[in-house]
Amino acid sequence: MSFFSLIIKNPFRNKTRSALAIVGIAIGIATIVALGIITDGLKASTEETLKAGGADFSIAESNVSDLFFSKIDEEYIARIKEVDGVNDVVGILMAIQRVEDNPYFVLIGIDPAKLSISNIKVTEGQAFAAGDAKEVIIGKVASEKLNKTVGDTITLNREEYEITGIFQTGDLQQDGGAFLSLENVQAIENKNDTVTMLYVKIDNNADVEEVTAKIEEEYGNDLTTIASLEDLASIDQGLQTIDTASWAISLLAIVIGGIGVINTMIMSVYERTREIGVLKAVGWKDRRILSMILGESIVLTLVAGLVGAIMGILGIQVLLALGMDSFIAPVYSADVFIRAFAVALTVGLLGGFYPAYRASRLPPTEALRYE
Amino acid sequence: MNKENIVEIQNLQKSFDHGKITALNGINLEIKKGEFVSIIGPSGSGKSTLLNMIGALDKADTGSIVVSGNDLIQKKDLSEFRSREIGFIFQLHNLIPNLSVLENVEIPMYEKKMSSSQMRKRALELLEYVGLSDKLKRKPTELSGGERQRVAIARALANEPSIILADEPTGSLDSKTGAMILNRLKDLHEKENVTLIMVTHDMDVASLADRTIKVLDGKIQN
């Protein structure tokens, strides 16, 4: 039997204790995995909103804590258009309205002629009319949730709107909401001459960095350009908060898991004191005893990592099944799982070291005398 | 050092509990290569401490102890010495409960540069020698007391030690099984010319040896 097989065999001697330790760590790992899957989904969705298909970058108000609170005067549309290299600019106004039992129905107001700059595909019917006509197109997800289609009506801010088309973007947040004319959203929100964001399309021969630099230079006091998710993360505190929370939970999982592992391994070493004495008597070096106990601890936490990853994925499935599918668009990236296993490994190393060190330093005669 | 001597001990002292308990109080002892020596004495006489000193499980306070040419007072890496020179047999078999008979015998071989298949081959030979070839996959709890002690003998022989140290090897066996284990040890000593040092408090057991050393109050009685 190889030394490796021995290390794998040992943690399962006391099945109950090992199982409890594994569950304890696995819960922490599951939280990390589930949160990671949700956060990644949120980031992908936000990126989708920013890029909006045809646009090269977006512009938001500078110094806002969340993109949603961004307010830009409509006159900037004309000003940005004047900047060298800019081909087209469209302003959008985002709003959230209660629609039937969904309190977070996203409305996006946009000039219908500029829909192409967004990556909307109208799959059924046609786009809404410009101006104050009470027309709207709704996303595929919203259409399914509300059980409404082209020709039906939908009530927004106590007014009836006719559904003229169904669209699809691939982004959950948008597909769960609706697009309508900018004027209508401004009226609903009481925000005349105001937009949330500007989508900018540049000339074919222009360079995104050059154009954004020019805008930042000229209008940097009021506006900020967002060309990537990193740009967004630096202004959007919502994403920062989620990232920080996710790291804090990872840290907490390491601390709690680590204490659990220390406890489990100390108990295991304590029970096997005599056995460790025998291993020393037959010539095992301190280092080998240290590697064995540390190895056992890592085996324990890696199994917990696997169990936790499965629990995390199942947890997400449960949330989706419970009707959270309009808010969560899970993204299963390798990153999340690598992080989960890195945490598991860290817990194994940190939690296993002290018990392993203690075992390796046991005086053989005392260990052998232990009853 | 006399070439024929595998153990040479001079004025060896050892105390425990910050000097309150004197376990060894000036031991002088020479054991020849290939000799079968029994160490006898009442409990607390220091006989087990003496055995632990020879097996490098513990360090002496003062004096000198040289085993197989190794100065155990000076030597740093005692585990390497134990792995190479010593085979231990304890009163309680001290087998590892979750491992099979075969795996228990392989345990000392991890410190040797041996492949898994070499380890297996050696363990199989040893278990055949102690007559347990038909119980390789058994766990220690599924064996009788005598069988367990035979596994312990096979384990002690794993690294071809020059000295076998046995601490009350028959202490927890009935007299018939005990006699069988002793025969096995005597056979080992006679056929393989292994040096055998056995601690016991039983005069009948001790009398099987070439020479009996009496220890009392940490000293050898003449």
Interface residues (C-beta under 8 A of the other chain):
Chain A: M1 S2 F3 L6 K9 N10 R13 R274 E275 G277 V278 L279 K280 A281 V282 G283 W284 K285 D286 R288 P363 P364 T365 L368
Chain B: N52 G55 L57 D58 D77 S79 E80 R82 S83 R84 I86 F88 F90 N94 I96 P97 N98 L99 E103 E106 I107 P108 Y110 E111 S116 M119 R120 R155 A158 N159
